[in-house]
Amino acid sequence: MFKAGGDTIRFATSPRLVRYTRVKRWDDGYLEVGVDYGHGEVEDYIDVRQILDNLYYDTDSFLKNIKKVEVRYD
């Protein structure tokens, strides 16, 4: 799930996903994350820009105000 500005975007992940452990890098819609698939942390990538484009968002407008991305489990 990705939340920004009042929008919540859910996207499919691997059924083996245990949890996202950390955000290693955010680059204008491209996430490099630490992920646990049950065997320790590995690196994975999420192209939020492509997800937004597929949902017909104004991608540049949506992403322009995002300054920080973090993993949170509330």
PQR file of N, CA, C, O and H, with PARSE charges and radii, in Angstrom:
ATOM      1  N   MET A   1       0.853  -1.162   0.000 -0.4000 1.5000
ATOM      2  CA  MET A   1       0.000   0.000   0.000 -0.0000 2.0000
ATOM      3  C   MET A   1       0.904   1.231   0.000  0.5500 1.7000
ATOM      4  O   MET A   1       1.928   1.259   0.683 -0.5500 1.4000
ATOM      5  N   PHE A   2       0.528   2.222  -0.752 -0.4000 1.5000
ATOM      6  CA  PHE A   2       1.279   3.474  -0.841 -0.0000 2.0000
ATOM      7  C   PHE A   2       0.288   4.596  -0.548  0.5500 1.7000
ATOM      8  O   PHE A   2      -0.728   4.718  -1.231 -0.5500 1.4000
ATOM      9  H   PHE A   2      -0.304   2.199  -1.307  0.4000 1.0000
ATOM     10  N   LYS A   3       0.576   5.409   0.456 -0.4000 1.5000
ATOM     11  CA  LYS A   3      -0.304   6.525   0.826 -0.0000 2.0000
ATOM     12  C   LYS A   3       0.415   7.841   0.597  0.5500 1.7000
ATOM     13  O   LYS A   3       1.577   8.006   0.967 -0.5500 1.4000
ATOM     14  H   LYS A   3       1.402   5.309   1.011  0.4000 1.0000
ATOM     15  N   ALA A   4      -0.285   8.760  -0.012 -0.4000 1.5000
ATOM     16  CA  ALA A   4       0.258  10.114  -0.196 -0.0000 2.0000
ATOM     17  C   ALA A   4      -0.900  11.070  -0.386  0.5500 1.7000
ATOM     18  O   ALA A   4      -1.851  10.777  -1.110 -0.5500 1.4000
ATOM     19  H   ALA A   4      -1.229   8.626  -0.313  0.4000 1.0000
ATOM     20  N   GLY A   5      -0.812  12.206   0.266 -0.4000 1.5000
ATOM     21  CA  GLY A   5      -1.863  13.224   0.090 -0.0000 2.0000
ATOM     22  C   GLY A   5      -3.256  12.773   0.398  0.5500 1.7000
ATOM     23  O   GLY A   5      -3.778  13.868   0.187 -0.5500 1.4000
ATOM     24  H   GLY A   5      -0.039  12.444   0.854  0.4000 1.0000
ATOM     25  N   GLY A   6      -3.985  12.216   0.642 -0.4000 1.5000
ATOM     26  CA  GLY A   6      -5.257  11.581   0.942 -0.0000 2.0000
ATOM     27  C   GLY A   6      -5.555  10.364   0.091  0.5500 1.7000
ATOM     28  O   GLY A   6      -6.612   9.753   0.246 -0.5500 1.4000
ATOM     29  H   GLY A   6      -3.561  11.327   0.813  0.4000 1.0000
ATOM     30  N   ASP A   7      -4.656   9.998  -0.799 -0.4000 1.5000
ATOM     31  CA  ASP A   7      -4.873   8.818  -1.645 -0.0000 2.0000
ATOM     32  C   ASP A   7      -4.144   7.599  -1.075  0.5500 1.7000
ATOM     33  O   ASP A   7      -3.031   7.692  -0.558 -0.5500 1.4000
ATOM     34  H   ASP A   7      -3.797  10.494  -0.924  0.4000 1.0000
ATOM     35  N   THR A   8      -4.808   6.478  -1.190 -0.4000 1.5000
ATOM     36  CA  THR A   8      -4.202   5.199  -0.822 -0.0000 2.0000
ATOM     37  C   THR A   8      -4.222   4.307  -2.046  0.5500 1.7000
ATOM     38  O   THR A   8      -5.280   4.065  -2.628 -0.5500 1.4000
ATOM     39  H   THR A   8      -5.712   6.403  -1.609  0.4000 1.0000
ATOM     40  N   ILE A   9      -3.064   3.820  -2.436 -0.4000 1.5000
ATOM     41  CA  ILE A   9      -2.951   2.973  -3.618 -0.0000 2.0000
ATOM     42  C   ILE A   9      -2.465   1.609  -3.171  0.5500 1.7000
ATOM     43  O   ILE A   9      -1.412   1.480  -2.546 -0.5500 1.4000
ATOM     44  H   ILE A   9      -2.204   4.016  -1.963  0.4000 1.0000
ATOM     45  N   ARG A  10      -3.243   0.602  -3.497 -0.4000 1.5000
ATOM     46  CA  ARG A  10      -2.872  -0.768  -3.165 -0.0000 2.0000
ATOM     47  C   ARG A  10      -2.389  -1.451  -4.435  0.5500 1.7000
ATOM     48  O   ARG A  10      -2.960  -1.257  -5.509 -0.5500 1.4000
ATOM     49  H   ARG A  10      -4.098   0.706  -4.005  0.4000 1.0000
ATOM     50  N   PHE A  11      -1.348  -2.242  -4.310 -0.4000 1.5000
ATOM     51  CA  PHE A  11      -0.833  -2.941  -5.485 -0.0000 2.0000
ATOM     52  C   PHE A  11      -0.470  -4.367  -5.108  0.5500 1.7000
ATOM     53  O   PHE A  11      -0.202  -4.662  -3.943 -0.5500 1.4000
ATOM     54  H   PHE A  11      -0.884  -2.399  -3.438  0.4000 1.0000
ATOM     55  N   ALA A  12      -0.462  -5.241  -6.088 -0.4000 1.5000
ATOM     56  CA  ALA A  12      -0.177  -6.652  -5.867 -0.0000 2.0000
ATOM     57  C   ALA A  12       1.304  -6.862  -5.562  0.5500 1.7000
ATOM     58  O   ALA A  12       2.172  -6.192  -6.121 -0.5500 1.4000
ATOM     59  H   ALA A  12      -0.679  -5.002  -7.035  0.4000 1.0000
ATOM     60  N   THR A  13       1.567  -7.796  -4.675 -0.4000 1.5000
ATOM     61  CA  THR A  13       2.930  -8.182  -4.339 -0.0000 2.0000
ATOM     62  C   THR A  13       3.027  -9.701  -4.360  0.5500 1.7000
ATOM     63  O   THR A  13       2.036 -10.393  -4.590 -0.5500 1.4000
ATOM     64  H   THR A  13       0.862  -8.341  -4.222  0.4000 1.0000
ATOM     65  N   SER A  14       4.190 -10.193  -4.125 -0.4000 1.5000
ATOM     66  CA  SER A  14       4.414 -11.626  -4.065 -0.0000 2.0000
ATOM     67  C   SER A  14       3.648 -12.230  -2.891  0.5500 1.7000
ATOM     68  O   SER A  14       3.594 -11.625  -1.820 -0.5500 1.4000
ATOM     69  H   SER A  14       4.995  -9.630  -3.937  0.4000 1.0000
ATOM     70  N   PRO A  15       3.062 -13.395  -3.067 -0.5600 1.5000
ATOM     71  CA  PRO A  15       2.394 -14.043  -1.931  0.2800 2.0000
ATOM     72  C   PRO A  15       3.389 -14.472  -0.842  0.5500 1.7000
ATOM     73  O   PRO A  15       2.983 -14.790   0.275 -0.5500 1.4000
ATOM     74  N   ARG A  16       4.673 -14.481  -1.161 -0.4000 1.5000
ATOM     75  CA  ARG A  16       5.715 -14.836  -0.192 -0.0000 2.0000
ATOM     76  C   ARG A  16       6.151 -13.650   0.667  0.5500 1.7000
ATOM     77  O   ARG A  16       6.928 -13.824   1.606 -0.5500 1.4000
ATOM     78  H   ARG A  16       5.003 -14.223  -2.069  0.4000 1.0000
ATOM     79  N   LEU A  17       5.665 -12.450   0.361 -0.4000 1.5000
ATOM     80  CA  LEU A  17       6.078 -11.254   1.091 -0.0000 2.0000
ATOM     81  C   LEU A  17       5.665 -11.358   2.560  0.5500 1.7000
ATOM     82  O   LEU A  17       4.492 -11.557   2.876 -0.5500 1.4000
ATOM     83  H   LEU A  17       5.034 -12.308  -0.402  0.4000 1.0000
ATOM     84  N   VAL A  18       6.645 -11.219   3.444 -0.4000 1.5000
ATOM     85  CA  VAL A  18       6.367 -11.160   4.877 -0.0000 2.0000
ATOM     86  C   VAL A  18       6.175  -9.706   5.276  0.5500 1.7000
ATOM     87  O   VAL A  18       5.188  -9.354   5.922 -0.5500 1.4000
ATOM     88  H   VAL A  18       7.598 -11.057   3.187  0.4000 1.0000
ATOM     89  N   ARG A  19       7.135  -8.857   4.883 -0.4000 1.5000
ATOM     90  CA  ARG A  19       7.014  -7.417   5.179 -0.0000 2.0000
ATOM     91  C   ARG A  19       8.097  -6.623   4.466  0.5500 1.7000
ATOM     92  O   ARG A  19       9.169  -7.136   4.143 -0.5500 1.4000
ATOM     93  H   ARG A  19       7.936  -9.143   4.358  0.4000 1.0000
ATOM     94  N   TYR A  20       7.785  -5.367   4.233 -0.4000 1.5000
ATOM     95  CA  TYR A  20       8.808  -4.421   3.787 -0.0000 2.0000
ATOM     96  C   TYR A  20       9.569  -4.010   5.036  0.5500 1.7000
ATOM     97  O   TYR A  20       8.956  -3.718   6.063 -0.5500 1.4000
ATOM     98  H   TYR A  20       6.915  -4.950   4.496  0.4000 1.0000
ATOM     99  N   THR A  21      10.885  -3.984   4.964 -0.4000 1.5000
ATOM    100  CA  THR A  21      11.686  -3.677   6.145 -0.0000 2.0000
ATOM    101  C   THR A  21      12.176  -2.235   6.182  0.5500 1.7000
ATOM    102  O   THR A  21      12.303  -1.645   7.255 -0.5500 1.4000
ATOM    103  H   THR A  21      11.383  -4.221   4.130  0.4000 1.0000
ATOM    104  N   ARG A  22      12.450  -1.672   5.019 -0.4000 1.5000
ATOM    105  CA  ARG A  22      12.920  -0.282   4.995 -0.0000 2.0000
ATOM    106  C   ARG A  22      12.924   0.252   3.569  0.5500 1.7000
ATOM    107  O   ARG A  22      12.939  -0.504   2.597 -0.5500 1.4000
ATOM    108  H   ARG A  22      12.347  -2.150   4.147  0.4000 1.0000
ATOM    109  N   VAL A  23      12.909   1.566   3.475 -0.4000 1.5000
ATOM    110  CA  VAL A  23      13.083   2.238   2.192 -0.0000 2.0000
ATOM    111  C   VAL A  23      14.554   2.605   2.094  0.5500 1.7000
ATOM    112  O   VAL A  23      15.074   3.363   2.913 -0.5500 1.4000
ATOM    113  H   VAL A  23      12.897   2.180   4.264  0.4000 1.0000
ATOM    114  N   LYS A  24      15.212   2.063   1.094 -0.4000 1.5000
ATOM    115  CA  LYS A  24      16.628   2.363   0.903 -0.0000 2.0000
ATOM    116  C   LYS A  24      16.817   3.630   0.081  0.5500 1.7000
ATOM    117  O   LYS A  24      17.740   4.409   0.320 -0.5500 1.4000
ATOM    118  H   LYS A  24      14.790   1.447   0.429  0.4000 1.0000
ATOM    119  N   ARG A  25      15.923   3.827  -0.898 -0.4000 1.5000
ATOM    120  CA  ARG A  25      16.072   5.003  -1.764 -0.0000 2.0000
ATOM    121  C   ARG A  25      14.727   5.328  -2.406  0.5500 1.7000
ATOM    122  O   ARG A  25      13.971   4.436  -2.792 -0.5500 1.4000
ATOM    123  H   ARG A  25      15.173   3.194  -1.092  0.4000 1.0000
ATOM    124  N   TRP A  26      14.451   6.611  -2.510 -0.4000 1.5000
ATOM    125  CA  TRP A  26      13.286   7.133  -3.219 -0.0000 2.0000
ATOM    126  C   TRP A  26      13.807   8.057  -4.298  0.5500 1.7000
ATOM    127  O   TRP A  26      14.537   9.006  -4.013 -0.5500 1.4000
ATOM    128  H   TRP A  26      15.065   7.336  -2.197  0.4000 1.0000
ATOM    129  N   ASP A  27      13.437   7.785  -5.532 -0.4000 1.5000
ATOM    130  CA  ASP A  27      13.915   8.606  -6.643 -0.0000 2.0000
ATOM    131  C   ASP A  27      12.749   8.944  -7.555  0.5500 1.7000
ATOM    132  O   ASP A  27      12.552   8.303  -8.587 -0.5500 1.4000
ATOM    133  H   ASP A  27      12.844   7.014  -5.764  0.4000 1.0000
ATOM    134  N   ASP A  28      11.976   9.957  -7.170 -0.4000 1.5000
ATOM    135  CA  ASP A  28      10.891  10.490  -7.991 -0.0000 2.0000
ATOM    136  C   ASP A  28       9.981   9.401  -8.567  0.5500 1.7000
ATOM    137  O   ASP A  28       9.738   9.357  -9.773 -0.5500 1.4000
ATOM    138  H   ASP A  28      12.136  10.477  -6.332  0.4000 1.0000
ATOM    139  N   GLY A  29       9.491   8.537  -7.704 -0.4000 1.5000
ATOM    140  CA  GLY A  29       8.549   7.512  -8.141 -0.0000 2.0000
ATOM    141  C   GLY A  29       9.135   6.120  -8.241  0.5500 1.7000
ATOM    142  O   GLY A  29       8.427   5.163  -8.554 -0.5500 1.4000
ATOM    143  H   GLY A  29       9.688   8.573  -6.724  0.4000 1.0000
ATOM    144  N   TYR A  30      10.398   6.005  -7.981 -0.4000 1.5000
ATOM    145  CA  TYR A  30      11.057   4.707  -8.042 -0.0000 2.0000
ATOM    146  C   TYR A  30      11.586   4.375  -6.653  0.5500 1.7000
ATOM    147  O   TYR A  30      12.399   5.118  -6.103 -0.5500 1.4000
ATOM    148  H   TYR A  30      10.974   6.782  -7.726  0.4000 1.0000
ATOM    149  N   LEU A  31      11.133   3.269  -6.087 -0.4000 1.5000
ATOM    150  CA  LEU A  31      11.522   2.858  -4.743 -0.0000 2.0000
ATOM    151  C   LEU A  31      12.487   1.684  -4.769  0.5500 1.7000
ATOM    152  O   LEU A  31      12.284   0.707  -5.489 -0.5500 1.4000
ATOM    153  H   LEU A  31      10.473   2.665  -6.533  0.4000 1.0000
ATOM    154  N   GLU A  32      13.514   1.797  -3.989 -0.4000 1.5000
ATOM    155  CA  GLU A  32      14.410   0.683  -3.703 -0.0000 2.0000
ATOM    156  C   GLU A  32      14.152   0.352  -2.234  0.5500 1.7000
ATOM    157  O   GLU A  32      14.360   1.193  -1.360 -0.5500 1.4000
ATOM    158  H   GLU A  32      13.679   2.591  -3.404  0.4000 1.0000
ATOM    159  N   VAL A  33      13.698  -0.875  -1.964 -0.4000 1.5000
ATOM    160  CA  VAL A  33      13.268  -1.229  -0.626 -0.0000 2.0000
ATOM    161  C   VAL A  33      13.943  -2.499  -0.130  0.5500 1.7000
ATOM    162  O   VAL A  33      14.406  -3.327  -0.915 -0.5500 1.4000
ATOM    163  H   VAL A  33      13.529  -1.559  -2.674  0.4000 1.0000
ATOM    164  N   GLY A  34      13.987  -2.632   1.186 -0.4000 1.5000
ATOM    165  CA  GLY A  34      14.378  -3.880   1.812 -0.0000 2.0000
ATOM    166  C   GLY A  34      13.111  -4.680   2.037  0.5500 1.7000
ATOM    167  O   GLY A  34      12.106  -4.141   2.500 -0.5500 1.4000
ATOM    168  H   GLY A  34      13.610  -1.959   1.823  0.4000 1.0000
ATOM    169  N   VAL A  35      13.152  -5.959   1.715 -0.4000 1.5000
ATOM    170  CA  VAL A  35      11.970  -6.803   1.797 -0.0000 2.0000
ATOM    171  C   VAL A  35      12.335  -8.124   2.464  0.5500 1.7000
ATOM    172  O   VAL A  35      13.418  -8.667   2.246 -0.5500 1.4000
ATOM    173  H   VAL A  35      13.969  -6.397   1.339  0.4000 1.0000
ATOM    174  N   ASP A  36      11.420  -8.627   3.273 -0.4000 1.5000
ATOM    175  CA  ASP A  36      11.602  -9.937   3.885 -0.0000 2.0000
ATOM    176  C   ASP A  36      10.594 -10.894   3.258  0.5500 1.7000
ATOM    177  O   ASP A  36       9.384 -10.708   3.388 -0.5500 1.4000
ATOM    178  H   ASP A  36      10.540  -8.186   3.450  0.4000 1.0000
ATOM    179  N   TYR A  37      11.096 -11.909   2.585 -0.4000 1.5000
ATOM    180  CA  TYR A  37      10.253 -12.953   1.999 -0.0000 2.0000
ATOM    181  C   TYR A  37      10.307 -14.227   2.844  0.5500 1.7000
ATOM    182  O   TYR A  37       9.956 -15.309   2.374 -0.5500 1.4000
ATOM    183  H   TYR A  37      12.079 -12.060   2.479  0.4000 1.0000
ATOM    184  N   GLY A  38      10.749 -14.085   4.095 -0.4000 1.5000
ATOM    185  CA  GLY A  38      10.805 -15.223   4.991 -0.0000 2.0000
ATOM    186  C   GLY A  38      12.186 -15.809   5.173  0.5500 1.7000
ATOM    187  O   GLY A  38      12.358 -16.742   5.957 -0.5500 1.4000
ATOM    188  H   GLY A  38      11.034 -13.206   4.477  0.4000 1.0000
ATOM    189  N   HIS A  39      13.182 -15.284   4.463 -0.4000 1.5000
ATOM    190  CA  HIS A  39      14.541 -15.800   4.567 -0.0000 2.0000
ATOM    191  C   HIS A  39      15.541 -14.673   4.796  0.5500 1.7000
ATOM    192  O   HIS A  39      16.690 -14.769   4.367 -0.5500 1.4000
ATOM    193  H   HIS A  39      13.043 -14.526   3.826  0.4000 1.0000
ATOM    194  N   GLY A  40      15.121 -13.622   5.459 -0.4000 1.5000
ATOM    195  CA  GLY A  40      15.990 -12.467   5.675 -0.0000 2.0000
ATOM    196  C   GLY A  40      15.734 -11.390   4.639  0.5500 1.7000
ATOM    197  O   GLY A  40      14.991 -11.590   3.679 -0.5500 1.4000
ATOM    198  H   GLY A  40      14.187 -13.544   5.807  0.4000 1.0000
ATOM    199  N   GLU A  41      16.354 -10.265   4.849 -0.4000 1.5000
ATOM    200  CA  GLU A  41      16.125  -9.103   3.982 -0.0000 2.0000
ATOM    201  C   GLU A  41      16.841  -9.231   2.645  0.5500 1.7000
ATOM    202  O   GLU A  41      18.000  -9.639   2.576 -0.5500 1.4000
ATOM    203  H   GLU A  41      16.958 -10.103   5.629  0.4000 1.0000
ATOM    204  N   VAL A  42      16.128  -8.875   1.594 -0.4000 1.5000
ATOM    205  CA  VAL A  42      16.690  -8.752   0.254 -0.0000 2.0000
ATOM    206  C   VAL A  42      16.250  -7.412  -0.315  0.5500 1.7000
ATOM    207  O   VAL A  42      15.363  -6.753   0.227 -0.5500 1.4000
ATOM    208  H   VAL A  42      15.186  -8.544   1.650  0.4000 1.0000
ATOM    209  N   GLU A  43      16.874  -7.024  -1.397 -0.4000 1.5000
ATOM    210  CA  GLU A  43      16.549  -5.764  -2.063 -0.0000 2.0000
ATOM    211  C   GLU A  43      15.486  -6.000  -3.128  0.5500 1.7000
ATOM    212  O   GLU A  43      15.520  -7.005  -3.838 -0.5500 1.4000
ATOM    213  H   GLU A  43      17.595  -7.559  -1.837  0.4000 1.0000
ATOM    214  N   ASP A  44      14.547  -5.072  -3.235 -0.4000 1.5000
ATOM    215  CA  ASP A  44      13.517  -5.151  -4.263 -0.0000 2.0000
ATOM    216  C   ASP A  44      13.235  -3.733  -4.749  0.5500 1.7000
ATOM    217  O   ASP A  44      13.689  -2.756  -4.154 -0.5500 1.4000
ATOM    218  H   ASP A  44      14.520  -4.255  -2.658  0.4000 1.0000
ATOM    219  N   TYR A  45      12.488  -3.641  -5.828 -0.4000 1.5000
ATOM    220  CA  TYR A  45      12.232  -2.348  -6.465 -0.0000 2.0000
ATOM    221  C   TYR A  45      10.747  -2.220  -6.795  0.5500 1.7000
ATOM    222  O   TYR A  45      10.101  -3.187  -7.200 -0.5500 1.4000
ATOM    223  H   TYR A  45      12.119  -4.435  -6.312  0.4000 1.0000
ATOM    224  N   ILE A  46      10.222  -1.015  -6.614 -0.4000 1.5000
ATOM    225  CA  ILE A  46       8.828  -0.727  -6.934 -0.0000 2.0000
ATOM    226  C   ILE A  46       8.810   0.529  -7.789  0.5500 1.7000
ATOM    227  O   ILE A  46       9.347   1.565  -7.397 -0.5500 1.4000
ATOM    228  H   ILE A  46      10.747  -0.230  -6.285  0.4000 1.0000
ATOM    229  N   ASP A  47       8.194   0.434  -8.951 -0.4000 1.5000
ATOM    230  CA  ASP A  47       8.052   1.590  -9.831 -0.0000 2.0000
ATOM    231  C   ASP A  47       6.670   2.196  -9.609  0.5500 1.7000
ATOM    232  O   ASP A  47       5.709   1.844 -10.293 -0.5500 1.4000
ATOM    233  H   ASP A  47       7.757  -0.408  -9.269  0.4000 1.0000
ATOM    234  N   VAL A  48       6.583   3.101  -8.655 -0.4000 1.5000
ATOM    235  CA  VAL A  48       5.311   3.749  -8.323 -0.0000 2.0000
ATOM    236  C   VAL A  48       4.809   4.556  -9.510  0.5500 1.7000
ATOM    237  O   VAL A  48       3.602   4.653  -9.730 -0.5500 1.4000
ATOM    238  H   VAL A  48       7.363   3.387  -8.099  0.4000 1.0000
ATOM    239  N   ARG A  49       5.710   5.125 -10.263 -0.4000 1.5000
ATOM    240  CA  ARG A  49       5.338   5.917 -11.441 -0.0000 2.0000
ATOM    241  C   ARG A  49       4.522   5.066 -12.425  0.5500 1.7000
ATOM    242  O   ARG A  49       3.497   5.525 -12.930 -0.5500 1.4000
ATOM    243  H   ARG A  49       6.691   5.046 -10.085  0.4000 1.0000
ATOM    244  N   GLN A  50       4.955   3.863 -12.695 -0.4000 1.5000
ATOM    245  CA  GLN A  50       4.232   2.981 -13.615 -0.0000 2.0000
ATOM    246  C   GLN A  50       2.858   2.603 -13.052  0.5500 1.7000
ATOM    247  O   GLN A  50       1.874   2.556 -13.790 -0.5500 1.4000
ATOM    248  H   GLN A  50       5.787   3.490 -12.285  0.4000 1.0000
ATOM    249  N   ILE A  51       2.798   2.337 -11.757 -0.4000 1.5000
ATOM    250  CA  ILE A  51       1.513   2.012 -11.121 -0.0000 2.0000
ATOM    251  C   ILE A  51       0.548   3.173 -11.275  0.5500 1.7000
ATOM    252  O   ILE A  51      -0.614   2.974 -11.629 -0.5500 1.4000
ATOM    253  H   ILE A  51       3.597   2.375 -11.158  0.4000 1.0000
ATOM    254  N   LEU A  52       1.021   4.387 -11.012 -0.4000 1.5000
ATOM    255  CA  LEU A  52       0.173   5.576 -11.142 -0.0000 2.0000
ATOM    256  C   LEU A  52      -0.280   5.781 -12.581  0.5500 1.7000
ATOM    257  O   LEU A  52      -1.443   6.099 -12.827 -0.5500 1.4000
ATOM    258  H   LEU A  52       1.965   4.549 -10.724  0.4000 1.0000
ATOM    259  N   ASP A  53       0.629   5.603 -13.527 -0.4000 1.5000
ATOM    260  CA  ASP A  53       0.267   5.740 -14.941 -0.0000 2.0000
ATOM    261  C   ASP A  53      -0.831   4.750 -15.321  0.5500 1.7000
ATOM    262  O   ASP A  53      -1.772   5.104 -16.032 -0.5500 1.4000
ATOM    263  H   ASP A  53       1.574   5.345 -13.327  0.4000 1.0000
ATOM    264  N   ASN A  54      -0.711   3.520 -14.850 -0.4000 1.5000
ATOM    265  CA  ASN A  54      -1.715   2.495 -15.162 -0.0000 2.0000
ATOM    266  C   ASN A  54      -3.067   2.800 -14.537  0.5500 1.7000
ATOM    267  O   ASN A  54      -4.096   2.323 -15.015 -0.5500 1.4000
ATOM    268  H   ASN A  54       0.053   3.233 -14.272  0.4000 1.0000
ATOM    269  N   LEU A  55      -3.070   3.590 -13.472 -0.4000 1.5000
ATOM    270  CA  LEU A  55      -4.321   3.986 -12.813 -0.0000 2.0000
ATOM    271  C   LEU A  55      -4.831   5.337 -13.325  0.5500 1.7000
ATOM    272  O   LEU A  55      -5.786   5.888 -12.777 -0.5500 1.4000
ATOM    273  H   LEU A  55      -2.234   3.977 -13.083  0.4000 1.0000
ATOM    274  N   TYR A  56      -4.202   5.867 -14.367 -0.4000 1.5000
ATOM    275  CA  TYR A  56      -4.579   7.126 -15.008 -0.0000 2.0000
ATOM    276  C   TYR A  56      -4.469   8.334 -14.087  0.5500 1.7000
ATOM    277  O   TYR A  56      -5.258   9.274 -14.184 -0.5500 1.4000
ATOM    278  H   TYR A  56      -3.426   5.420 -14.812  0.4000 1.0000
ATOM    279  N   TYR A  57      -3.482   8.302 -13.191 -0.4000 1.5000
ATOM    280  CA  TYR A  57      -3.188   9.462 -12.347 -0.0000 2.0000
ATOM    281  C   TYR A  57      -2.374  10.470 -13.150  0.5500 1.7000
ATOM    282  O   TYR A  57      -1.706  10.115 -14.121 -0.5500 1.4000
ATOM    283  H   TYR A  57      -2.841   7.538 -13.112  0.4000 1.0000
ATOM    284  N   ASP A  58      -2.440  11.719 -12.733 -0.4000 1.5000
ATOM    285  CA  ASP A  58      -1.497  12.729 -13.210 -0.0000 2.0000
ATOM    286  C   ASP A  58      -0.229  12.502 -12.391  0.5500 1.7000
ATOM    287  O   ASP A  58      -0.047  13.104 -11.333 -0.5500 1.4000
ATOM    288  H   ASP A  58      -2.983  12.007 -11.944  0.4000 1.0000
ATOM    289  N   THR A  59       0.631  11.644 -12.881 -0.4000 1.5000
ATOM    290  CA  THR A  59       1.762  11.131 -12.121 -0.0000 2.0000
ATOM    291  C   THR A  59       2.695  12.226 -11.629  0.5500 1.7000
ATOM    292  O   THR A  59       3.071  12.235 -10.457 -0.5500 1.4000
ATOM    293  H   THR A  59       0.484  11.155 -13.741  0.4000 1.0000
ATOM    294  N   ASP A  60       3.070  13.138 -12.494 -0.4000 1.5000
ATOM    295  CA  ASP A  60       3.995  14.200 -12.090 -0.0000 2.0000
ATOM    296  C   ASP A  60       3.402  15.047 -10.975  0.5500 1.7000
ATOM    297  O   ASP A  60       4.095  15.390 -10.017 -0.5500 1.4000
ATOM    298  H   ASP A  60       2.764  13.131 -13.446  0.4000 1.0000
ATOM    299  N   SER A  61       2.132  15.385 -11.093 -0.4000 1.5000
ATOM    300  CA  SER A  61       1.465  16.183 -10.075 -0.0000 2.0000
ATOM    301  C   SER A  61       1.387  15.431  -8.744  0.5500 1.7000
ATOM    302  O   SER A  61       1.607  16.017  -7.684 -0.5500 1.4000
ATOM    303  H   SER A  61       1.569  15.106 -11.871  0.4000 1.0000
ATOM    304  N   PHE A  62       1.078  14.144  -8.798 -0.4000 1.5000
ATOM    305  CA  PHE A  62       0.963  13.333  -7.600 -0.0000 2.0000
ATOM    306  C   PHE A  62       2.307  13.222  -6.871  0.5500 1.7000
ATOM    307  O   PHE A  62       2.355  13.303  -5.643 -0.5500 1.4000
ATOM    308  H   PHE A  62       0.899  13.668  -9.659  0.4000 1.0000
ATOM    309  N   LEU A  63       3.383  13.038  -7.617 -0.4000 1.5000
ATOM    310  CA  LEU A  63       4.690  12.783  -7.024 -0.0000 2.0000
ATOM    311  C   LEU A  63       5.455  14.038  -6.616  0.5500 1.7000
ATOM    312  O   LEU A  63       6.374  13.954  -5.801 -0.5500 1.4000
ATOM    313  H   LEU A  63       3.343  12.972  -8.614  0.4000 1.0000
ATOM    314  N   LYS A  64       5.101  15.191  -7.159 -0.4000 1.5000
ATOM    315  CA  LYS A  64       5.946  16.384  -6.983 -0.0000 2.0000
ATOM    316  C   LYS A  64       6.123  16.822  -5.534  0.5500 1.7000
ATOM    317  O   LYS A  64       7.160  17.393  -5.200 -0.5500 1.4000
ATOM    318  H   LYS A  64       4.354  15.260  -7.821  0.4000 1.0000
ATOM    319  N   ASN A  65       5.153  16.575  -4.669 -0.4000 1.5000
ATOM    320  CA  ASN A  65       5.261  17.037  -3.290 -0.0000 2.0000
ATOM    321  C   ASN A  65       5.788  15.984  -2.326  0.5500 1.7000
ATOM    322  O   ASN A  65       5.931  16.267  -1.137 -0.5500 1.4000
ATOM    323  H   ASN A  65       4.310  16.111  -4.941  0.4000 1.0000
ATOM    324  N   ILE A  66       6.076  14.798  -2.796 -0.4000 1.5000
ATOM    325  CA  ILE A  66       6.580  13.745  -1.916 -0.0000 2.0000
ATOM    326  C   ILE A  66       8.074  13.964  -1.692  0.5500 1.7000
ATOM    327  O   ILE A  66       8.873  13.911  -2.627 -0.5500 1.4000
ATOM    328  H   ILE A  66       5.960  14.568  -3.762  0.4000 1.0000
ATOM    329  N   LYS A  67       8.426  14.208  -0.449 -0.4000 1.5000
ATOM    330  CA  LYS A  67       9.816  14.485  -0.086 -0.0000 2.0000
ATOM    331  C   LYS A  67      10.436  13.317   0.687  0.5500 1.7000
ATOM    332  O   LYS A  67      11.656  13.150   0.679 -0.5500 1.4000
ATOM    333  H   LYS A  67       7.777  14.251   0.310  0.4000 1.0000
ATOM    334  N   LYS A  68       9.617  12.520   1.344 -0.4000 1.5000
ATOM    335  CA  LYS A  68      10.114  11.440   2.169 -0.0000 2.0000
ATOM    336  C   LYS A  68       9.179  10.250   2.059  0.5500 1.7000
ATOM    337  O   LYS A  68       7.959  10.409   2.037 -0.5500 1.4000
ATOM    338  H   LYS A  68       8.626  12.655   1.351  0.4000 1.0000
ATOM    339  N   VAL A  69       9.758   9.056   1.990 -0.4000 1.5000
ATOM    340  CA  VAL A  69       8.984   7.826   1.941 -0.0000 2.0000
ATOM    341  C   VAL A  69       9.507   6.920   3.040  0.5500 1.7000
ATOM    342  O   VAL A  69      10.718   6.781   3.213 -0.5500 1.4000
ATOM    343  H   VAL A  69      10.749   8.928   2.008  0.4000 1.0000
ATOM    344  N   GLU A  70       8.600   6.307   3.779 -0.4000 1.5000
ATOM    345  CA  GLU A  70       9.012   5.432   4.870 -0.0000 2.0000
ATOM    346  C   GLU A  70       8.106   4.216   4.957  0.5500 1.7000
ATOM    347  O   GLU A  70       6.974   4.234   4.474 -0.5500 1.4000
ATOM    348  H   GLU A  70       7.617   6.420   3.638  0.4000 1.0000
ATOM    349  N   VAL A  71       8.608   3.173   5.571 -0.4000 1.5000
ATOM    350  CA  VAL A  71       7.813   1.974   5.845 -0.0000 2.0000
ATOM    351  C   VAL A  71       7.172   2.176   7.203  0.5500 1.7000
ATOM    352  O   VAL A  71       7.851   2.471   8.187 -0.5500 1.4000
ATOM    353  H   VAL A  71       9.528   3.159   5.964  0.4000 1.0000
ATOM    354  N   ARG A  72       5.846   2.015   7.250 -0.4000 1.5000
ATOM    355  CA  ARG A  72       5.120   2.136   8.517 -0.0000 2.0000
ATOM    356  C   ARG A  72       4.094   1.022   8.602  0.5500 1.7000
ATOM    357  O   ARG A  72       3.429   0.688   7.621 -0.5500 1.4000
ATOM    358  H   ARG A  72       5.294   1.776   6.451  0.4000 1.0000
ATOM    359  N   TYR A  73       3.981   0.466   9.768 -0.4000 1.5000
ATOM    360  CA  TYR A  73       2.936  -0.520  10.052 -0.0000 2.0000
ATOM    361  C   TYR A  73       2.140   0.028  11.232  0.5500 1.7000
ATOM    362  O   TYR A  73       2.527  -0.120  12.391 -0.5500 1.4000
ATOM    363  H   TYR A  73       4.521   0.737  10.565  0.4000 1.0000
ATOM    364  N   ASP A  74       1.025   0.660  10.906 -0.4000 1.5000
ATOM    365  CA  ASP A  74       0.177   1.286  11.951 -0.0000 2.0000
ATOM    366  C   ASP A  74      -0.871   0.318  12.442  0.5500 1.7000
ATOM    367  O   ASP A  74      -1.669   0.662  13.314 -0.5500 1.4000
ATOM    368  H   ASP A  74       0.710   0.780   9.964  0.4000 1.0000
TER
END
